[in-house]
Amino acid sequence: AQSVTQLDSHVSVSEGTPVLLRCNYSSSYSPSLFWYVQHPNKGLQLLLKYTSAATLVKGINGFEAEFKKSETSFHLTKPSAHMSDAAEYFCVVIPYNNNDMRFGAGTRLTVKP
Amino acid sequence: NAGVMQNPRHLVRRRGQEARLRCSPMKGHSHVYWYRQLPEEGLKFMVYLQKENIIDESGMPKERFSAEFPKEGPSILRIQQVVRGDSAAYFCASSPGQGKVEETQYFGPGTRLLVL
């Protein structure tokens, strides 16, 4: 069975400090991995995706994520948080040869001035 | 190039009424997915459709819920005899449908259903 675990339900950082949102997955084969962001009362927006190309993936708004197969992790990072980054972030896995997206429970990011 | 469109954005129904949620995929996309986001929970897959065909409905509740994606017009998620527990945000996503399993899904803004 494929699953995705977001290790922190809530992360709080100060503006200008680094962001780390953790995600671990379980997968029998190489999955496709995504990070989506959801701002309050908005739909989901794709931040970045990994599909077996480069293991370090750069996304929009300065975010990036590194696929580490040995650790089955796909953590999302940003060097310097901005107030506009406050939102809910979802790590998503699509198992190999399957169109069913599996969502993590989400991590709410709060950015303090 | 318009993105995925959903309407209405907000829908209020009384218990026992029917709710119809509409989703127009991005231009050129032939695959549609429906997800439900319950309060304080993540998103859960409900159903995956192509034009005139249900591919995977493993996430759909067994009763009262149905989905269609006709040859012409938007995809419809229909909830009959709504109950308070149906209150949630319902998101639609679309993808090009070129048969690639890693296709990016593009999400609509969601429909927030409130059942009184």
Interface residues (C-beta under 8 A of the other chain):
Chain A: S32 F34 Y36 N41 K42 G43 L44 Q45 L46 K49 T51 F90 I94 Y96 N97 N98 N99 D100 M101 R102 F103 G104 A105 G106
Chain B: V4 Q6 H31 Y33 Y35 E41 G42 L43 K44 F45 Y48 I55 D56 S58 F91 A93 V101 E102 E103 T104 Q105 Y106 F107 G108 P109 G110 R112
